Amino acid sequence: MNAREELLRLVPPPTDVSVDAVDWARVEDELGVSALPDDYKWLAERYGAGGFDDFMTILHPNSRFWPTRLVDAAVRADELLEQMPESLRERVPYDIDHLLAAGKTDNGDTIYWVAEPEDAPNEWTVTANGARNTKWPHFEGGIAAFLVAILSGATRLDVFPSDFPSARPAFAPEPDPETVRRRPRARRPDRSTPEGAPG
């Protein structure tokens, strides 16, 4: 059983969500890569935008939220790597020019492709960096195999919390932006309403 079949078995994709077609040529041009890995394209087209186990999101070209839209998030991750202090950059075991953001977690961790060789994307491997540490664990495989290894519990990366994944990991499509309600602002306790003014 290959990684794609195993992921379908382990975490079934949604059956009632239509996935918009992706203009891969445009996305690759915007990212400045010759191509993206085939397993990632399959993942994006099969699952659509959304999150795994209420914690991990693989960036999607058509996400309706810019923090999880592939090009926007990758550009922002590049900016953060470039702005990294030299003392921290020295601890990154990769050429940062070869790191391309592929996913993120609710804790602010970032999942990257190690985009080497540049012209052979199906050979790219995966690393992750915790938001609050300098560890860069390496996974010798592509993004689909990475998801299978992490979500099955076969591989544990200490940049992720100990309660992830759950016993029954699931995939949830991203919500419709129209249905995402903003939380009402709480009234500041130090601000009193003048007498006679509406509350």
Backbone as ProteinMPNN parsed JSONL, in Angstrom:
{"seq_chain_A": "MNAREELLRLVPPPTDVSVDAVDWARVEDELGVSALPDDYKWLAERYGAGGFDDFMTILHPNSRFWPTRLVDAAVRADELLEQMPESLRERVPYDIDHLLAAGKTDNGDTIYWVAEPEDAPNEWTVTANGARNTKWPHFEGGIAAFLVAILSGATRLDVFPSDFPSARPAFAPEPDPETVRRRPRARRPDRSTPEGAPG", "coords_chain_A": {"N_chain_A": [[0.851, -1.187, 0.0], [0.685, 2.138, -0.963], [1.697, 5.523, 0.025], [-0.386, 7.313, -0.538], [-2.68, 5.698, -0.741], [-2.677, 4.672, 1.847], [-3.089, 6.99, 3.355], [-5.672, 7.706, 2.543], [-7.05, 5.578, 3.664], [-6.472, 5.868, 6.368], [-7.243, 8.514, 7.063], [-10.016, 9.446, 5.857], [-10.996, 11.445, 3.038], [-13.189, 14.328, 2.655], [-16.515, 13.703, 1.498], [-18.564, 15.208, 0.617], [-17.851, 17.664, -0.34], [-17.031, 19.937, -2.82], [-14.116, 20.316, -4.725], [-12.31, 22.965, -5.926], [-10.722, 23.399, -9.111], [-7.18, 23.607, -9.526], [-4.913, 26.006, -10.664], [-2.132, 25.0, -11.545], [0.167, 25.732, -12.979], [0.204, 28.521, -12.711], [0.426, 28.786, -9.922], [2.905, 27.536, -9.409], [4.561, 29.222, -10.856], [4.254, 31.618, -9.417], [5.418, 30.846, -7.041], [7.956, 30.463, -7.84], [9.082, 28.029, -8.582], [10.009, 25.108, -10.482], [8.252, 23.013, -10.52], [5.747, 21.514, -8.397], [5.593, 18.908, -5.9], [4.196, 15.76, -6.947], [2.654, 14.25, -5.132], [1.743, 16.177, -3.392], [0.117, 17.732, -5.074], [-1.841, 15.851, -5.654], [-2.883, 15.518, -3.068], [-3.928, 18.089, -2.527], [-5.9, 18.244, -4.488], [-7.509, 16.088, -3.901], [-8.327, 16.265, -1.201], [-8.826, 18.957, -0.737], [-8.94, 22.293, 0.716], [-8.251, 22.544, 4.173], [-8.05, 21.084, 7.507], [-6.074, 18.743, 9.406], [-6.982, 16.669, 11.984], [-7.802, 18.731, 13.682], [-5.606, 20.38, 14.071], [-3.287, 20.38, 12.365], [-2.53, 21.928, 9.318], [-2.221, 21.56, 5.899], [-0.904, 23.679, 3.596], [-2.879, 25.251, 1.078], [-3.435, 25.911, -2.376], [-5.857, 27.149, -3.072], [-7.013, 28.069, -0.763], [-9.338, 29.947, 1.158], [-8.496, 31.631, 3.058], [-5.903, 33.759, 3.807], [-3.669, 33.089, 5.564], [-3.424, 30.34, 5.277], [-3.221, 29.941, 2.624], [-1.366, 28.729, -0.008], [0.648, 30.206, -1.611], [0.678, 32.81, -0.43], [1.231, 32.174, 2.281], [3.678, 30.875, 2.028], [5.324, 32.906, 1.051], [5.262, 34.639, 3.249], [6.468, 32.988, 5.181], [9.024, 32.775, 4.087], [9.868, 35.417, 4.382], [10.02, 35.569, 7.176], [12.064, 33.727, 7.685], [14.193, 35.02, 6.441], [14.394, 37.244, 8.069], [15.338, 36.214, 10.373], [17.411, 36.204, 13.247], [21.003, 36.137, 13.052], [22.216, 34.393, 14.848], [20.269, 32.457, 15.277], [19.798, 31.595, 12.697], [22.123, 30.248, 12.097], [21.711, 27.865, 13.305], [19.954, 26.491, 11.796], [19.675, 23.62, 9.945], [19.71, 23.633, 7.172], [19.937, 25.095, 3.905], [18.391, 28.096, 3.846], [17.252, 29.107, 1.581], [16.317, 26.93, 0.309], [14.139, 26.073, 1.633], [10.711, 25.624, 1.699], [7.601, 26.627, 2.626], [5.078, 24.359, 3.596], [3.077, 23.64, 5.289], [1.284, 24.205, 8.419], [0.753, 24.511, 11.968], [-1.698, 24.727, 14.631], [-0.303, 25.66, 16.768], [1.52, 27.359, 15.777], [3.705, 26.203, 14.583], [5.808, 25.418, 11.774], [5.726, 23.602, 8.776], [7.957, 22.45, 6.401], [8.938, 21.949, 2.992], [12.008, 20.497, 2.096], [13.455, 21.687, -0.429], [15.108, 20.218, -2.396], [16.563, 18.028, -4.758], [16.182, 21.037, -6.684], [15.004, 20.757, -9.186], [13.722, 18.354, -9.052], [11.086, 17.706, -7.735], [9.63, 15.55, -6.682], [11.386, 14.253, -5.127], [11.751, 15.77, -2.938], [12.08, 16.3, 0.561], [10.846, 16.494, 3.975], [10.688, 18.839, 6.637], [10.238, 20.179, 9.947], [9.589, 22.987, 12.049], [9.392, 24.073, 15.291], [7.397, 26.61, 16.816], [8.46, 27.706, 19.089], [11.029, 26.759, 19.497], [14.323, 25.585, 18.513], [14.608, 23.319, 17.057], [14.879, 21.136, 14.243], [13.587, 18.694, 13.04], [13.95, 16.027, 10.706], [12.218, 14.535, 8.0], [12.353, 11.787, 5.993], [10.953, 11.728, 3.309], [8.047, 12.392, 1.22], [5.22, 14.728, 1.307], [2.747, 13.373, 1.564], [3.51, 10.865, 2.588], [4.635, 11.792, 4.923], [2.371, 12.804, 6.297], [0.97, 10.391, 6.711], [2.803, 9.011, 8.352], [2.926, 10.705, 10.61], [0.199, 11.057, 11.417], [-0.605, 8.464, 11.901], [0.844, 7.853, 14.064], [3.197, 6.511, 13.833], [5.533, 7.883, 13.48], [6.999, 10.282, 15.55], [7.363, 13.67, 16.135], [9.185, 15.856, 18.089], [8.599, 18.519, 18.007], [5.942, 18.793, 17.886], [2.926, 18.682, 19.909], [2.396, 16.358, 22.654], [-0.127, 15.226, 22.684], [-0.959, 14.996, 20.124], [-1.007, 12.999, 17.266], [-4.623, 12.475, 17.599], [-6.46, 9.565, 18.759], [-8.164, 8.867, 16.725], [-7.652, 10.297, 14.045], [-8.888, 12.945, 11.959], [-10.066, 14.634, 8.987], [-10.991, 17.942, 8.36], [-12.823, 20.021, 6.282], [-12.007, 23.411, 5.343], [-13.805, 26.129, 6.818], [-16.573, 27.965, 5.391], [-15.884, 31.279, 4.616], [-17.989, 33.085, 4.912], [-19.522, 32.053, 6.909], [-18.021, 32.139, 9.126], [-18.057, 33.553, 12.12], [-17.354, 36.614, 13.665], [-16.009, 37.121, 16.893], [-17.868, 38.842, 19.343], [-16.853, 42.014, 20.503], [-15.662, 42.371, 23.747], [-16.762, 44.526, 26.313], [-14.559, 46.928, 27.558], [-13.417, 46.792, 30.875], [-12.551, 49.098, 32.134], [-13.822, 51.132, 30.977], [-16.437, 53.128, 31.307], [-19.936, 53.54, 30.674], [-21.378, 56.6, 29.873], [-23.932, 58.182, 31.857], [-27.183, 57.77, 30.743], [-26.413, 57.258, 28.165], [-26.549, 54.939, 25.423], [-26.148, 51.444, 26.208]], "CA_chain_A": [[0.0, 0.0, 0.0], [1.515, 3.34, -1.011], [1.333, 6.557, 1.002], [-1.689, 7.896, -0.865], [-3.713, 4.724, -0.34], [-2.681, 4.583, 3.308], [-3.706, 8.204, 3.893], [-7.111, 7.585, 2.298], [-7.58, 4.616, 4.633], [-6.289, 6.378, 7.727], [-8.025, 9.747, 7.233], [-10.799, 9.615, 4.628], [-11.297, 12.824, 2.646], [-14.628, 14.631, 2.656], [-17.239, 13.204, 0.316], [-19.641, 16.135, 0.267], [-17.261, 18.975, -0.612], [-16.443, 20.022, -4.148], [-12.801, 20.945, -4.689], [-12.066, 23.748, -7.132], [-9.506, 23.081, -9.85], [-6.032, 24.446, -9.202], [-4.078, 26.415, -11.793], [-0.809, 24.657, -11.037], [1.206, 26.512, -13.663], [0.235, 29.846, -12.091], [0.921, 28.652, -8.548], [4.339, 27.247, -9.473], [5.223, 30.44, -11.321], [4.262, 32.57, -8.308], [6.355, 30.36, -6.031], [9.294, 30.442, -8.417], [9.59, 26.652, -8.676], [9.713, 24.496, -11.77], [7.075, 22.159, -10.3], [5.501, 21.065, -7.029], [5.534, 17.444, -5.848], [2.952, 15.129, -7.405], [1.81, 13.817, -4.013], [1.08, 17.371, -2.873], [-0.965, 18.08, -6.002], [-2.902, 14.863, -5.408], [-3.475, 15.831, -1.766], [-4.724, 19.311, -2.662], [-7.064, 17.99, -5.334], [-8.352, 15.033, -3.313], [-8.875, 16.677, 0.089], [-9.194, 20.362, -0.704], [-8.387, 23.07, 1.832], [-8.783, 22.133, 5.468], [-7.077, 20.724, 8.523], [-6.013, 17.376, 9.91], [-7.054, 16.436, 13.429], [-7.993, 20.003, 14.383], [-4.314, 20.908, 14.503], [-2.311, 20.56, 11.295], [-3.067, 22.331, 8.03], [-1.325, 21.608, 4.757], [-1.267, 24.869, 2.827], [-3.616, 24.918, -0.148], [-3.438, 27.053, -3.304], [-7.157, 27.806, -3.178], [-7.595, 28.387, 0.534], [-9.991, 31.249, 1.196], [-7.883, 32.374, 4.158], [-4.524, 33.951, 3.357], [-2.623, 32.408, 6.334], [-3.266, 28.944, 4.859], [-3.135, 29.904, 1.163], [0.008, 28.304, -0.24], [1.593, 31.24, -2.054], [0.77, 33.86, 0.591], [1.888, 31.659, 3.482], [5.075, 30.582, 1.703], [6.02, 34.196, 0.98], [5.417, 35.122, 4.625], [7.467, 32.143, 5.848], [10.324, 33.195, 3.555], [10.216, 36.687, 5.026], [10.413, 35.297, 8.557], [13.38, 33.09, 7.655], [15.174, 36.048, 6.087], [14.521, 38.165, 9.197], [15.828, 35.47, 11.531], [18.735, 36.635, 13.703], [22.094, 35.272, 12.582], [22.477, 33.349, 15.84], [19.298, 31.391, 15.055], [19.961, 31.07, 11.342], [23.243, 29.316, 12.119], [21.245, 26.582, 13.846], [19.087, 25.843, 10.808], [20.561, 22.685, 9.239], [19.41, 23.66, 5.743], [20.018, 26.382, 3.222], [17.02, 28.609, 3.959], [16.725, 29.329, 0.236], [15.737, 25.667, -0.147], [12.989, 25.741, 2.47], [9.453, 26.135, 1.149], [6.525, 26.283, 3.563], [4.074, 23.435, 3.086], [1.988, 23.469, 6.251], [1.446, 24.866, 9.71], [-0.091, 23.96, 13.021], [-2.375, 25.72, 15.459], [0.662, 26.19, 17.731], [2.448, 28.246, 15.087], [4.811, 25.461, 13.99], [5.786, 25.434, 10.318], [6.198, 22.411, 8.07], [8.61, 22.879, 5.179], [9.66, 21.065, 2.089], [13.41, 20.755, 1.804], [13.277, 21.66, -1.886], [16.334, 19.778, -3.045], [17.035, 18.945, -5.803], [15.15, 21.979, -7.101], [14.331, 20.301, -10.409], [13.163, 17.014, -8.83], [10.223, 17.908, -6.557], [9.155, 14.296, -6.084], [12.428, 13.788, -4.209], [11.828, 16.67, -1.794], [11.758, 15.727, 1.86], [10.057, 17.378, 4.84], [11.168, 19.168, 7.977], [9.298, 21.019, 10.707], [10.225, 23.822, 13.061], [8.452, 24.524, 16.303], [7.331, 28.062, 16.977], [9.185, 28.146, 20.283], [12.287, 26.04, 19.694], [15.253, 25.636, 17.383], [14.763, 21.975, 16.496], [14.478, 20.982, 12.84], [13.595, 17.264, 12.727], [13.868, 15.751, 9.276], [11.461, 13.351, 7.582], [12.879, 11.34, 4.71], [9.828, 11.353, 2.458], [7.21, 13.485, 0.755], [4.194, 15.247, 2.219], [1.725, 12.347, 1.834], [4.121, 9.896, 3.5], [4.78, 12.501, 6.201], [1.069, 12.795, 6.972], [0.686, 9.022, 7.16], [3.68, 8.683, 9.471], [2.571, 11.504, 11.788], [-1.185, 10.83, 11.859], [-0.724, 7.083, 12.385], [1.642, 7.722, 15.278], [4.407, 5.736, 13.563], [6.645, 8.82, 13.667], [6.676, 11.394, 16.44], [8.317, 14.781, 16.112], [9.012, 16.535, 19.38], [8.112, 19.893, 17.866], [4.487, 18.738, 18.006], [2.527, 18.321, 21.28], [2.295, 14.92, 22.923], [-1.493, 14.731, 22.476], [-1.216, 14.967, 18.685], [-2.405, 13.016, 16.828], [-5.598, 11.797, 18.44], [-6.601, 8.148, 18.437], [-8.896, 8.749, 15.459], [-7.473, 11.563, 13.331], [-9.887, 13.226, 10.918], [-9.838, 15.825, 8.171], [-12.148, 18.835, 8.318], [-12.681, 21.085, 5.283], [-12.019, 24.74, 5.931], [-15.156, 26.683, 6.824], [-16.899, 29.047, 4.47], [-15.645, 32.558, 5.306], [-19.245, 33.771, 5.207], [-20.126, 31.489, 8.115], [-17.125, 32.341, 10.269], [-18.537, 34.735, 12.826], [-16.397, 37.292, 14.534], [-16.413, 37.182, 18.288], [-18.207, 40.218, 19.721], [-15.876, 42.639, 21.392], [-16.088, 42.551, 25.14], [-16.603, 45.9, 26.781], [-13.427, 47.069, 28.46], [-13.924, 47.065, 32.227], [-12.181, 50.421, 32.623], [-14.544, 52.142, 30.191], [-17.841, 53.167, 31.765], [-20.871, 54.205, 29.777], [-21.977, 57.779, 30.531], [-25.333, 58.029, 32.214], [-28.12, 58.147, 29.694], [-25.943, 56.796, 26.849], [-26.902, 53.544, 25.186], [-25.158, 50.539, 26.761]], "C_chain_A": [[0.894, 1.247, 0.0], [0.965, 4.416, -0.068], [-0.043, 7.152, 0.719], [-2.824, 6.968, -0.437], [-3.815, 4.641, 1.175], [-3.327, 5.818, 3.929], [-5.214, 8.169, 3.697], [-7.76, 6.647, 3.305], [-7.561, 5.197, 6.044], [-7.177, 7.579, 8.011], [-8.813, 9.984, 5.945], [-11.054, 11.085, 4.311], [-12.791, 13.085, 2.689], [-15.275, 14.13, 1.376], [-18.283, 14.183, -0.176], [-19.135, 17.547, -0.014], [-16.658, 18.956, -2.01], [-15.143, 20.818, -4.061], [-12.576, 21.669, -6.005], [-10.764, 23.327, -7.794], [-8.409, 24.075, -9.5], [-5.27, 24.754, -10.487], [-2.621, 26.217, -11.366], [0.297, 25.462, -11.692], [1.338, 27.897, -13.033], [0.834, 29.77, -10.698], [2.436, 28.426, -8.554], [5.126, 28.473, -9.932], [5.324, 31.458, -10.182], [5.243, 32.158, -7.216], [7.798, 30.362, -6.536], [9.923, 29.063, -8.443], [9.214, 26.068, -10.027], [8.475, 23.607, -11.685], [6.941, 21.9, -8.811], [5.377, 19.548, -7.029], [4.17, 16.894, -6.257], [2.061, 14.726, -6.243], [1.104, 15.002, -3.37], [-0.085, 17.772, -3.771], [-2.138, 17.125, -5.819], [-3.639, 15.196, -4.116], [-4.401, 17.039, -1.872], [-5.996, 19.066, -3.449], [-8.022, 16.977, -4.721], [-9.046, 15.495, -2.033], [-9.406, 18.11, 0.078], [-8.549, 21.056, 0.485], [-9.047, 22.633, 3.136], [-7.673, 21.709, 6.4], [-7.189, 19.279, 8.963], [-6.022, 17.385, 11.432], [-7.126, 17.725, 14.236], [-6.682, 20.635, 14.827], [-3.378, 21.251, 13.348], [-3.004, 20.9, 9.983], [-1.964, 22.262, 6.986], [-1.799, 22.765, 3.887], [-1.883, 24.482, 1.496], [-3.65, 26.122, -1.074], [-4.737, 27.835, -3.322], [-7.799, 28.117, -1.83], [-8.194, 29.794, 0.495], [-9.472, 32.135, 2.328], [-6.395, 32.527, 3.851], [-3.486, 33.251, 4.235], [-2.423, 30.941, 5.937], [-3.293, 28.8, 3.335], [-1.662, 29.715, 0.801], [0.948, 29.449, -0.584], [1.769, 32.31, -0.979], [1.545, 33.385, 1.82], [3.36, 31.367, 3.227], [5.897, 31.862, 1.63], [6.272, 34.734, 2.392], [6.465, 34.303, 5.375], [8.867, 32.487, 5.375], [10.792, 34.48, 4.225], [10.709, 36.464, 6.452], [11.78, 34.63, 8.628], [14.466, 34.125, 7.36], [15.426, 37.002, 7.256], [15.088, 37.5, 10.449], [17.204, 35.992, 11.953], [19.81, 35.63, 13.293], [22.36, 34.126, 13.545], [21.518, 32.176, 15.696], [19.475, 30.77, 13.677], [21.09, 30.043, 11.282], [22.833, 27.935, 12.609], [20.275, 25.864, 12.918], [19.954, 24.917, 9.956], [20.323, 22.604, 7.731], [19.738, 25.037, 5.197], [18.6, 26.951, 3.215], [16.415, 28.917, 2.594], [16.073, 28.072, -0.336], [14.593, 25.2, 0.743], [11.747, 26.412, 1.895], [8.321, 25.681, 2.056], [5.47, 25.42, 2.897], [2.887, 23.295, 4.027], [2.267, 24.223, 7.529], [0.528, 24.192, 10.715], [-0.733, 25.093, 13.813], [-1.448, 26.31, 16.516], [1.648, 27.155, 17.088], [3.678, 27.552, 14.547], [4.679, 25.51, 12.468], [6.386, 24.147, 9.772], [6.752, 22.892, 6.737], [8.96, 21.689, 4.288], [11.122, 21.471, 2.125], [13.51, 20.572, 0.298], [14.599, 21.406, -2.607], [16.151, 18.342, -3.534], [15.881, 19.819, -6.317], [14.347, 21.476, -8.289], [13.755, 18.894, -10.282], [12.238, 17.048, -7.617], [9.716, 16.62, -5.924], [10.206, 13.669, -5.166], [12.56, 14.704, -2.992], [11.438, 15.937, -0.516], [11.089, 16.81, 2.713], [10.795, 17.632, 6.151], [10.1, 20.022, 8.66], [10.08, 21.805, 11.733], [9.162, 24.32, 14.017], [8.518, 26.022, 16.48], [8.203, 28.548, 18.12], [10.449, 27.337, 20.542], [13.143, 26.108, 18.434], [15.499, 24.258, 16.785], [14.227, 21.941, 15.068], [14.492, 19.501, 12.486], [13.312, 17.032, 11.245], [13.069, 14.479, 9.019], [11.88, 12.996, 6.17], [11.735, 10.817, 3.844], [9.042, 12.583, 2.073], [6.083, 13.807, 1.717], [3.117, 14.215, 2.528], [2.271, 11.308, 2.807], [4.311, 10.512, 4.885], [3.464, 12.482, 6.974], [0.723, 11.417, 7.499], [1.514, 8.702, 8.399], [3.272, 9.418, 10.742], [1.189, 11.132, 12.313], [-1.418, 9.4, 12.343], [0.01, 6.897, 13.709], [2.915, 6.937, 15.07], [5.657, 6.589, 13.757], [6.174, 9.945, 14.57], [7.771, 12.444, 16.318], [8.109, 15.598, 17.374], [8.733, 18.021, 19.237], [6.595, 19.951, 17.976], [4.111, 18.292, 19.419], [2.29, 16.82, 21.426], [0.898, 14.367, 22.685], [-1.912, 14.773, 21.006], [-0.392, 13.859, 18.069], [-3.325, 12.347, 17.84], [-5.674, 10.333, 18.02], [-7.311, 7.929, 17.101], [-8.789, 10.065, 14.689], [-8.485, 11.715, 12.193], [-9.468, 14.465, 10.146], [-11.12, 16.636, 8.151], [-11.919, 19.904, 7.254], [-12.708, 22.449, 5.947], [-13.435, 25.309, 5.85], [-15.338, 27.727, 5.738], [-16.662, 30.363, 5.201], [-16.915, 33.292, 5.684], [-19.876, 33.268, 6.505], [-19.238, 31.651, 9.34], [-17.507, 33.647, 10.938], [-17.44, 35.313, 13.684], [-16.928, 37.268, 15.967], [-16.769, 38.622, 18.633], [-17.154, 40.769, 20.677], [-16.459, 42.785, 22.788], [-15.854, 44.0, 25.536], [-15.442, 45.956, 27.758], [-13.918, 47.459, 29.845], [-13.596, 48.466, 32.722], [-12.932, 51.529, 31.888], [-16.006, 52.129, 30.612], [-18.688, 53.924, 30.75], [-21.474, 55.411, 30.481], [-23.456, 57.581, 30.777], [-26.209, 58.561, 31.081], [-27.68, 57.723, 28.314], [-26.343, 55.352, 26.647], [-25.796, 52.624, 25.646], [-24.473, 49.686, 25.76]], "O_chain_A": [[1.759, 1.392, 0.864], [-0.085, 4.244, 0.55], [-0.785, 7.46, 1.652], [-3.807, 7.409, 0.157], [-4.913, 4.55, 1.724], [-4.04, 5.705, 4.927], [-5.961, 8.563, 4.593], [-8.883, 6.885, 3.75], [-8.511, 5.036, 6.81], [-7.795, 7.66, 9.072], [-8.321, 10.655, 5.037], [-11.302, 11.882, 5.216], [-13.58, 12.142, 2.753], [-14.661, 14.134, 0.309], [-18.832, 14.014, -1.265], [-19.896, 18.512, 0.064], [-15.871, 18.07, -2.345], [-15.081, 21.859, -3.407], [-12.642, 21.062, -7.074], [-9.812, 22.942, -7.114], [-8.68, 25.242, -9.213], [-5.015, 23.863, -11.297], [-1.968, 27.144, -10.889], [1.265, 25.838, -11.031], [2.449, 28.392, -12.842], [1.663, 30.604, -10.333], [3.162, 29.058, -7.787], [6.228, 28.727, -9.447], [6.366, 32.089, -10.006], [5.83, 33.008, -6.546], [8.74, 30.273, -5.749], [11.142, 28.927, -8.341], [8.229, 26.477, -10.641], [7.737, 23.465, -12.661], [7.902, 22.048, -8.055], [5.082, 18.96, -8.07], [3.131, 17.48, -5.954], [0.839, 14.841, -6.339], [-0.006, 14.86, -2.858], [-1.16, 18.114, -3.277], [-3.295, 17.546, -5.83], [-4.868, 15.163, -4.069], [-5.523, 17.015, -1.368], [-7.049, 19.613, -3.123], [-9.221, 17.011, -4.997], [-10.208, 15.164, -1.799], [-10.34, 18.43, 0.812], [-7.713, 20.474, 1.177], [-10.252, 22.387, 3.186], [-6.495, 21.941, 6.126], [-8.258, 18.673, 8.9], [-5.187, 18.021, 12.075], [-6.582, 17.808, 15.337], [-6.638, 21.343, 15.833], [-2.744, 22.306, 13.358], [-3.957, 20.23, 9.587], [-0.893, 22.84, 7.17], [-2.964, 22.817, 3.492], [-1.468, 23.511, 0.864], [-3.87, 27.243, -0.616], [-4.734, 29.044, -3.557], [-8.996, 28.397, -1.762], [-7.637, 30.707, -0.114], [-9.954, 33.251, 2.526], [-5.7, 31.53, 3.657], [-2.464, 32.832, 3.692], [-1.376, 30.36, 6.224], [-3.377, 27.689, 2.812], [-0.809, 30.471, 1.266], [1.955, 29.638, 0.098], [2.899, 32.677, -0.654], [2.405, 34.098, 2.336], [4.198, 31.584, 4.102], [7.037, 31.899, 2.094], [7.361, 35.224, 2.691], [7.265, 34.862, 6.125], [9.805, 32.491, 6.172], [11.96, 34.615, 4.59], [11.682, 37.079, 6.889], [12.57, 34.927, 9.524], [15.536, 34.099, 7.969], [16.535, 37.511, 7.418], [15.292, 38.16, 11.468], [18.07, 36.201, 11.104], [19.553, 34.429, 13.2], [22.689, 33.017, 13.123], [21.89, 31.032, 15.956], [19.319, 29.56, 13.51], [21.026, 29.084, 10.513], [23.526, 26.95, 12.357], [19.826, 24.758, 13.216], [20.884, 25.389, 9.303], [20.694, 21.619, 7.092], [19.807, 26.017, 5.939], [17.699, 26.346, 2.634], [15.192, 28.981, 2.462], [15.363, 28.135, -1.339], [14.131, 24.066, 0.623], [11.739, 27.616, 1.639], [8.106, 24.482, 2.234], [5.023, 25.704, 1.785], [1.808, 22.877, 3.607], [3.337, 24.805, 7.708], [-0.352, 23.41, 10.357], [-0.358, 26.258, 13.681], [-1.762, 27.346, 17.103], [2.514, 27.707, 17.768], [4.609, 28.217, 14.094], [3.574, 25.629, 11.938], [7.417, 23.671, 10.246], [6.097, 23.653, 6.025], [9.237, 20.587, 4.762], [11.438, 22.66, 2.179], [13.632, 19.451, -0.195], [15.122, 22.262, -3.32], [15.629, 17.511, -2.791], [14.736, 19.371, -6.371], [13.149, 21.739, -8.391], [13.345, 18.299, -11.279], [12.569, 16.479, -6.577], [9.403, 16.607, -4.734], [9.936, 12.666, -4.505], [13.383, 14.451, -2.112], [10.571, 15.063, -0.524], [10.803, 17.905, 2.228], [11.443, 16.739, 6.696], [9.178, 20.519, 8.013], [11.11, 21.348, 12.23], [8.163, 24.912, 13.608], [9.575, 26.632, 16.314], [8.641, 29.698, 18.112], [10.896, 27.238, 21.685], [12.711, 26.636, 17.409], [16.49, 24.051, 16.084], [13.259, 22.622, 14.731], [15.337, 19.079, 11.696], [12.533, 17.754, 10.623], [13.219, 13.48, 9.723], [11.773, 13.815, 5.257], [11.576, 9.608, 3.673], [9.328, 13.686, 2.538], [5.996, 13.237, 2.804], [2.616, 14.179, 3.651], [1.579, 10.912, 3.746], [4.164, 9.829, 5.899], [3.445, 12.18, 8.167], [0.233, 11.289, 8.621], [0.989, 8.181, 9.383], [3.269, 8.835, 11.826], [1.018, 10.914, 13.512], [-2.341, 9.156, 13.121], [-0.185, 5.893, 14.394], [3.656, 6.708, 16.026], [6.709, 6.083, 14.148], [5.088, 10.494, 14.382], [8.959, 12.131, 16.39], [6.986, 15.989, 17.691], [8.637, 18.724, 20.243], [6.022, 21.028, 18.139], [4.891, 17.595, 20.067], [2.021, 16.116, 20.453], [0.741, 13.16, 22.502], [-3.089, 14.602, 20.687], [0.81, 13.778, 18.32], [-2.871, 11.736, 18.808], [-5.036, 9.917, 17.053], [-7.083, 6.923, 16.428], [-9.73, 10.858, 14.682], [-8.879, 10.738, 11.556], [-8.625, 15.241, 10.595], [-12.206, 16.092, 7.951], [-10.922, 20.624, 7.314], [-13.348, 22.633, 6.983], [-14.177, 25.002, 4.917], [-14.37, 28.297, 5.235], [-17.185, 30.553, 6.299], [-16.933, 34.039, 6.662], [-20.67, 33.974, 7.127], [-19.648, 31.34, 10.458], [-17.3, 34.724, 10.378], [-16.694, 34.59, 14.344], [-18.13, 37.379, 16.209], [-16.04, 39.539, 18.253], [-16.643, 40.06, 21.544], [-17.581, 43.254, 22.977], [-14.865, 44.616, 25.138], [-15.348, 45.138, 28.673], [-14.745, 48.361, 29.978], [-14.266, 48.981, 33.618], [-12.712, 52.713, 32.14], [-16.732, 51.189, 30.288], [-18.21, 54.828, 30.064], [-22.027, 55.272, 31.572], [-24.147, 56.906, 30.014], [-25.99, 59.649, 30.548], [-28.464, 57.807, 27.369], [-26.465, 54.608, 27.62], [-24.62, 52.959, 25.504], [-23.614, 48.881, 26.119]]}, "name": "protein", "num_of_chains": 1, "seq": "MNAREELLRLVPPPTDVSVDAVDWARVEDELGVSALPDDYKWLAERYGAGGFDDFMTILHPNSRFWPTRLVDAAVRADELLEQMPESLRERVPYDIDHLLAAGKTDNGDTIYWVAEPEDAPNEWTVTANGARNTKWPHFEGGIAAFLVAILSGATRLDVFPSDFPSARPAFAPEPDPETVRRRPRARRPDRSTPEGAPG"}
